[in-house]
Amino acid sequence: MSTSSTAPAPQQLPPDAHVLSIVTGAWTSAAVYVAARLGIADLLKDGPRSAEFLSVATSTHEVSLYRVLRALVSVGIFTENNDSTFSNNSASDTLREDHPNSTRPMVIWINEPQHWNVYGELLHSVRTGEPAWDKYHGQPVFPYLFKTNPELGQIFNKAMTSYTRQTTEPLLQAYDFSHAGTIADIGGGLGHLLAEVLNANPRAKGILFDLAEVLQRAPEMLDSYGVADRAELVIGDFTKSIPVSADIYLLKHIVHDWYDEKNQVILRNIRHNMTESARMLIIETIIPEGNEPHFSKIIDLEMLAAPGGMERTAAQFEKLLADSGLKLTRIIPTNGIMSIIEAAIA
């Protein structure tokens, strides 16, 4: 059997076929989810395996599993060998749980039914400007994840942690933290980003600020990095107050969760304790002007459908900061998809 796809690139397809190739991407996403949920890449870590072996190991129907894997091979995930066994390739390797840049947690989060089904209500968001999540689940995304359905909240946290791993190294390469005595991660979740920054800057102390239910598992994360003795946990709601003083404030994937009115509250709460020398680093994608493809334009749909936020252009960031009593000092691109929007007191 052939082990490579001969399908033409999307730009070479006729217009109707191009549209259909995009729409049927939902089926491919579902197939990747099946492989991730079943841990197929982990089962192939030590070498090729047959569909029969994989089906027995995962308690699945052999022929059906084979068909899913065959489809994934056709789009470059996994390899089917001449002896009808399957192997990992560079793409499927990232579906391993132990891969340093594992995509498995994010694949599972995106395709879990409670998340996947929200997109059936995307038209509601377009008609009303309100989150499809709220319509489908009857409440906003974060109360649902951390109070109503904490099991899904754990899946979300794992996905965000894995996503952070893919952005941390480019961030550390692009920004010099060596002058900072205290670094605060606002809404920093379990603390992976803060831990990485502290590891790279052994003289600095850290503050991790988030909701109580989020910080419950943070000590374990910080301890695993060996920085627990340098990191203080501060419980709070950033829409009410942020009683934190630091030289650098990190805001990664926070601003894009909300529209400007709520962000102004958050940013002003940080500004209240900022000194003139302090800097705020907003770590987000920046939507480029024009029609060029960019991942930020796709992430923007998640912001529309789930929390009710948005990705922003550079001009929109500058205006948001100005309206919050801050000034944009510079935008620093990284080697990843994120940029660093640095701000100071206006």
Backbone torsions as a table, in degrees:
resi	resn	phi	psi	omega
1	MET	NA	147.2	179.8
2	SER	-67.2	141.6	-179.4
3	THR	-106.7	6.4	-179.3
4	SER	-133.6	153.7	179.4
5	SER	-86.2	137.4	176.9
6	THR	-108.2	9.7	-179.3
7	ALA	-65.4	138.1	179.4
8	PRO	-67.6	153.7	176.1
9	ALA	-61.4	152.8	-176.3
10	PRO	-52.2	-38.9	-177.3
11	GLN	-68.9	-15.5	179.0
12	GLN	-92.4	-9.8	-178.9
13	LEU	-75.7	152.0	169.1
14	PRO	-60.3	153.7	-174.6
15	PRO	-54.3	-42.2	-178.9
16	ASP	-66.9	-40.3	178.6
17	ALA	-67.3	-34.1	178.0
18	HIS	-62.2	-45.3	178.4
19	VAL	-61.1	-45.5	-178.9
20	LEU	-66.4	-33.5	178.2
21	SER	-65.6	-32.4	177.2
22	ILE	-72.4	-46.5	-176.8
23	VAL	-62.8	-41.1	-178.5
24	THR	-77.0	-0.8	173.7
25	GLY	-59.2	-25.0	176.3
26	ALA	-60.8	-35.6	179.3
27	TRP	-68.9	-41.1	178.0
28	THR	-63.3	-42.1	178.4
29	SER	-59.8	-41.0	178.5
30	ALA	-64.2	-36.7	179.2
31	ALA	-67.6	-40.4	177.4
32	VAL	-63.3	-39.8	177.5
33	TYR	-59.1	-44.6	179.0
34	VAL	-58.4	-47.1	179.8
35	ALA	-63.1	-39.0	-179.7
36	ALA	-68.8	-45.7	-179.6
37	ARG	-61.4	-38.9	-178.2
38	LEU	-80.7	-11.4	179.9
39	GLY	70.3	34.4	-177.3
40	ILE	-60.5	-43.2	-178.4
41	ALA	-62.3	-35.3	177.8
42	ASP	-68.2	-35.3	178.4
43	LEU	-69.6	-22.8	179.9
44	LEU	-96.8	4.9	-175.7
45	LYS	-58.0	-37.4	-175.4
46	ASP	-96.0	5.6	177.4
47	GLY	139.9	176.1	-175.7
48	PRO	-62.0	147.6	176.4
49	ARG	-140.1	150.9	178.6
50	SER	-81.4	161.8	175.7
51	ALA	-60.8	-34.3	178.7
52	GLU	-63.2	-47.7	178.9
53	PHE	-59.3	-46.6	-177.0
54	LEU	-65.1	-37.1	-179.7
55	SER	-68.8	-39.5	177.7
56	VAL	-65.7	-43.3	-177.8
57	ALA	-65.8	-27.3	-177.3
58	THR	-109.0	3.3	-179.7
59	SER	55.5	49.5	-180.0
60	THR	-123.8	171.8	179.7
61	HIS	-79.9	120.6	-170.2
62	GLU	-57.6	-51.6	-176.5
63	VAL	-63.3	-40.4	-179.7
64	SER	-66.8	-41.1	177.5
65	LEU	-64.1	-41.4	178.0
66	TYR	-57.3	-43.0	-177.3
67	ARG	-64.8	-37.6	177.4
68	VAL	-65.7	-45.4	-179.4
69	LEU	-66.3	-38.4	177.3
70	ARG	-60.1	-41.6	178.6
71	ALA	-64.0	-40.7	-180.0
72	LEU	-67.8	-37.6	175.5
73	VAL	-58.2	-37.7	-176.7
74	SER	-66.7	-20.6	178.1
75	VAL	-109.5	15.9	171.5
76	GLY	91.8	12.2	177.1
77	ILE	-111.8	120.5	-170.6
78	PHE	74.0	165.6	176.9
79	THR	-131.2	134.6	173.0
80	GLU	-99.6	124.9	-176.4
81	ASN	-88.4	168.2	-177.7
82	ASN	-63.7	-21.1	178.1
83	ASP	-94.7	19.2	177.5
84	SER	65.1	23.4	170.2
85	THR	-98.9	165.7	179.5
86	PHE	-115.0	144.8	178.0
87	SER	-131.0	160.3	170.5
88	ASN	-74.6	151.0	166.1
89	ASN	-124.6	-172.6	-174.7
90	SER	-61.6	-32.1	179.8
91	ALA	-74.0	-50.3	-177.3
92	SER	-69.3	-24.1	175.8
93	ASP	-56.0	-34.0	-178.6
94	THR	-71.2	-10.7	175.8
95	LEU	-83.8	-5.2	175.9
96	ARG	-70.0	142.4	179.6
97	GLU	-62.5	-33.2	-174.5
98	ASP	-95.5	6.6	178.9
99	HIS	-69.4	136.9	-177.6
100	PRO	-59.8	-28.9	175.1
101	ASN	-117.1	49.4	-174.9
102	SER	-59.2	131.1	174.8
103	THR	-95.3	-4.6	-174.8
104	ARG	-57.4	-48.7	-179.8
105	PRO	-59.6	-39.3	-179.5
106	MET	-70.7	-39.7	177.4
107	VAL	-59.6	-43.7	-179.7
108	ILE	-66.3	-44.5	179.9
109	TRP	-60.1	-47.8	-177.0
110	ILE	-61.1	-34.4	-172.7
111	ASN	-104.4	0.2	174.3
112	GLU	-58.7	138.1	-174.9
113	PRO	-52.5	-38.5	-178.1
114	GLN	-67.1	-20.7	175.6
115	HIS	-96.6	-47.0	-178.1
116	TRP	-55.0	-44.2	-174.1
117	ASN	-68.7	-19.2	178.3
118	VAL	-59.6	-33.4	-176.5
119	TYR	-70.2	-13.0	171.1
120	GLY	-68.2	-13.4	179.8
121	GLU	-109.9	16.1	-177.5
122	LEU	-59.9	-34.2	179.1
123	LEU	-60.4	-32.8	176.2
124	HIS	-59.8	-42.7	178.9
125	SER	-63.9	-40.0	-178.8
126	VAL	-67.6	-37.2	-179.2
127	ARG	-74.8	-33.3	-171.0
128	THR	-114.9	-20.0	-173.2
129	GLY	78.4	7.2	-178.6
130	GLU	-103.2	154.7	-177.1
131	PRO	-63.8	132.8	174.1
132	ALA	-63.5	-30.5	179.3
133	TRP	-56.0	-46.1	-177.3
134	ASP	-63.0	-38.2	179.9
135	LYS	-68.0	-41.7	-176.4
136	TYR	-74.4	-42.3	-174.4
137	HIS	-98.3	-13.5	178.5
138	GLY	82.0	6.8	176.6
139	GLN	-161.7	161.9	-178.8
140	PRO	-63.3	162.4	-170.8
141	VAL	-63.2	-46.3	-172.4
142	PHE	-73.9	-40.3	171.2
143	PRO	-60.2	-35.8	178.0
144	TYR	-64.2	-45.6	-175.2
145	LEU	-69.7	-38.6	-170.5
146	PHE	-101.8	-10.3	179.2
147	LYS	-124.9	-52.1	-176.1
148	THR	-74.0	-43.5	-175.0
149	ASN	-133.0	71.4	-177.0
150	PRO	-63.1	-23.4	176.4
151	GLU	-63.8	-44.4	175.5
152	LEU	-67.5	-32.7	177.0
153	GLY	-61.3	-36.7	176.9
154	GLN	-67.4	-37.9	175.7
155	ILE	-62.5	-42.6	177.7
156	PHE	-61.3	-46.3	-179.3
157	ASN	-61.0	-41.7	178.5
158	LYS	-63.7	-39.1	179.1
159	ALA	-64.6	-43.2	-179.7
160	MET	-67.0	-36.2	177.9
161	THR	-64.9	-43.6	179.7
162	SER	-65.6	-37.9	179.0
163	TYR	-65.7	-37.7	178.4
164	THR	-62.7	-38.8	179.9
165	ARG	-58.2	-31.9	-178.2
166	GLN	-78.2	-15.9	-177.8
167	THR	-108.3	-15.4	-173.1
168	THR	-67.1	-48.9	-178.0
169	GLU	-60.4	-46.3	176.0
170	PRO	-59.7	-35.3	178.3
171	LEU	-64.5	-47.2	-178.6
172	LEU	-66.1	-30.7	177.2
173	GLN	-72.7	-28.9	-172.5
174	ALA	-92.3	-21.3	-172.7
175	TYR	-128.5	139.4	-179.7
176	ASP	-94.8	109.7	179.4
177	PHE	-96.2	1.9	-168.0
178	SER	-63.9	-22.6	-178.1
179	HIS	-83.2	-9.5	-171.6
180	ALA	-86.6	129.1	173.8
181	GLY	-84.2	-37.7	-179.9
182	THR	-132.1	130.8	179.7
183	ILE	-121.1	123.9	-178.3
184	ALA	-111.2	130.9	175.6
185	ASP	-104.8	110.4	-175.3
186	ILE	-92.3	122.0	-173.5
187	GLY	68.2	37.2	-170.5
188	GLY	-84.2	8.2	174.8
189	GLY	63.0	-131.5	-176.7
190	LEU	-79.4	-10.4	173.1
191	GLY	99.8	14.5	-177.7
192	HIS	-61.7	-47.5	-178.2
193	LEU	-61.7	-47.3	-179.4
194	LEU	-60.3	-41.6	-179.7
195	ALA	-61.5	-42.4	179.2
196	GLU	-64.5	-42.3	-179.4
197	VAL	-66.0	-40.9	179.2
198	LEU	-66.8	-38.4	177.6
199	ASN	-60.9	-37.7	-179.3
200	ALA	-79.2	-12.6	-178.2
201	ASN	-134.4	77.9	-169.7
202	PRO	-64.4	-14.7	179.1
203	ARG	-87.3	-12.9	-174.9
204	ALA	-86.4	152.1	170.0
205	LYS	-106.8	158.2	-176.0
206	GLY	-127.9	155.6	173.6
207	ILE	-129.5	128.0	177.0
208	LEU	-111.3	116.3	-175.8
209	PHE	-113.2	124.4	176.5
210	ASP	-167.7	-178.6	177.6
211	LEU	-67.3	154.4	-177.3
212	ALA	-59.1	-42.7	-177.1
213	GLU	-68.5	-24.3	177.5
214	VAL	-78.8	-39.3	-174.1
215	LEU	-78.0	-5.4	-177.6
216	GLN	-56.3	-37.9	-177.5
217	ARG	-99.7	2.9	-178.2
218	ALA	-65.5	-40.7	-179.8
219	PRO	-56.0	-38.3	178.1
220	GLU	-62.4	-43.5	179.4
221	MET	-64.2	-48.3	-178.1
222	LEU	-64.1	-38.2	179.1
223	ASP	-66.1	-35.3	-179.8
224	SER	-64.9	-23.0	177.5
225	TYR	-95.0	-4.4	179.6
226	GLY	74.4	25.4	-177.9
227	VAL	-121.2	10.1	-176.3
228	ALA	-59.0	-32.4	-178.9
229	ASP	-75.0	-10.4	179.0
230	ARG	-112.1	7.2	-175.6
231	ALA	-124.3	125.3	177.3
232	GLU	-99.2	135.8	176.3
233	LEU	-95.5	129.0	177.3
234	VAL	-123.8	119.7	-178.5
235	ILE	-88.9	135.1	177.1
236	GLY	178.0	174.9	178.1
237	ASP	-113.7	115.2	-172.3
238	PHE	-69.7	-7.9	174.9
239	THR	-86.0	-8.6	-179.9
240	LYS	-106.4	-56.2	175.3
241	SER	-162.0	156.1	178.1
242	ILE	-132.2	84.6	-176.4
243	PRO	-79.3	66.1	-174.1
244	VAL	-133.0	129.7	174.9
245	SER	-112.3	129.7	-176.6
246	ALA	-155.1	165.2	175.0
247	ASP	-83.7	-34.4	177.9
248	ILE	-132.6	132.9	175.7
249	TYR	-111.1	124.6	177.8
250	LEU	-98.7	134.1	173.9
251	LEU	-132.7	91.4	-178.8
252	LYS	-104.0	123.8	178.8
253	HIS	55.0	39.5	175.4
254	ILE	-108.6	-52.8	-174.5
255	VAL	-60.2	-36.1	-177.1
256	HIS	-71.6	-9.8	179.7
257	ASP	-76.5	-15.4	-170.8
258	TRP	-134.3	160.6	171.3
259	TYR	-81.6	173.2	-168.7
260	ASP	-58.8	-39.6	-175.3
261	GLU	-58.2	-46.9	179.9
262	LYS	-71.5	-37.5	178.7
263	ASN	-63.3	-35.7	178.4
264	GLN	-61.7	-36.7	176.6
265	VAL	-63.4	-47.3	-178.7
266	ILE	-62.9	-47.9	-176.8
267	LEU	-66.5	-37.5	177.7
268	ARG	-69.1	-33.8	176.6
269	ASN	-64.6	-35.4	174.5
270	ILE	-71.0	-46.3	-177.9
271	ARG	-55.6	-32.6	-176.5
272	HIS	-54.6	-32.5	-177.9
273	ASN	-108.1	4.3	-179.4
274	MET	-78.4	141.6	170.6
275	THR	-91.5	172.3	-179.2
276	GLU	-64.8	-28.8	-178.9
277	SER	-87.7	-11.2	-178.2
278	ALA	-71.2	153.7	178.5
279	ARG	-130.1	143.0	174.5
280	MET	-106.9	129.4	178.9
281	LEU	-113.4	110.5	175.4
282	ILE	-94.1	118.8	-174.4
283	ILE	-107.6	103.9	-174.3
284	GLU	-149.0	169.5	167.1
285	THR	-79.2	153.3	175.4
286	ILE	-118.2	125.3	179.8
287	ILE	-73.7	121.1	178.3
288	PRO	-74.8	153.4	175.7
289	GLU	-71.6	156.0	176.2
290	GLY	91.4	-171.3	-172.6
291	ASN	-97.6	5.7	-175.5
292	GLU	-64.9	145.9	176.4
293	PRO	-64.1	140.7	175.8
294	HIS	-158.6	137.1	-175.8
295	PHE	-58.1	-29.3	-178.8
296	SER	-59.8	-31.0	-178.4
297	LYS	-72.2	-23.7	176.4
298	ILE	-85.5	-43.2	175.9
299	ILE	-57.4	-33.4	-178.7
300	ASP	-57.0	-31.3	178.6
301	LEU	-69.5	-34.8	174.9
302	GLU	-63.7	-40.4	178.6
303	MET	-65.0	-38.0	177.8
304	LEU	-64.5	-45.0	-171.4
305	ALA	-81.7	-34.9	-171.3
306	ALA	-100.1	-78.7	-175.8
307	PRO	-77.8	-23.3	-174.6
308	GLY	89.2	49.8	178.9
309	GLY	-130.4	-154.9	-176.5
310	MET	-164.4	148.9	164.3
311	GLU	-79.2	159.4	-171.6
312	ARG	-133.2	155.8	170.6
313	THR	-82.6	168.9	177.9
314	ALA	-59.9	-40.1	-179.8
315	ALA	-65.0	-37.3	179.1
316	GLN	-68.9	-36.1	175.1
317	PHE	-64.2	-43.1	-178.6
318	GLU	-60.9	-42.5	179.8
319	LYS	-67.8	-42.5	179.4
320	LEU	-59.3	-44.6	179.8
321	LEU	-64.6	-44.1	-179.9
322	ALA	-61.1	-40.7	179.8
323	ASP	-70.5	-11.7	-179.0
324	SER	-107.3	11.0	179.0
325	GLY	80.0	22.8	-178.8
326	LEU	-125.1	166.9	176.4
327	LYS	-129.2	141.6	175.3
328	LEU	-74.9	118.5	-179.8
329	THR	-92.3	-37.1	175.8
330	ARG	-171.1	159.9	172.2
331	ILE	-116.3	124.6	-176.0
332	ILE	-112.9	113.5	176.1
333	PRO	-71.6	155.5	174.8
334	THR	-120.3	175.7	177.9
335	ASN	-75.9	-9.3	175.9
336	GLY	-98.2	-159.3	-179.1
337	ILE	-86.2	-9.6	-177.5
338	MET	-89.5	155.8	170.0
339	SER	-123.8	161.7	177.8
340	ILE	-108.3	115.2	176.7
341	ILE	-97.9	106.3	-176.2
342	GLU	-93.0	135.8	-177.6
343	ALA	-136.6	156.2	177.1
344	ALA	-138.3	172.5	176.6
345	ILE	-63.6	134.7	-179.7
346	ALA	-71.2	NA	NA
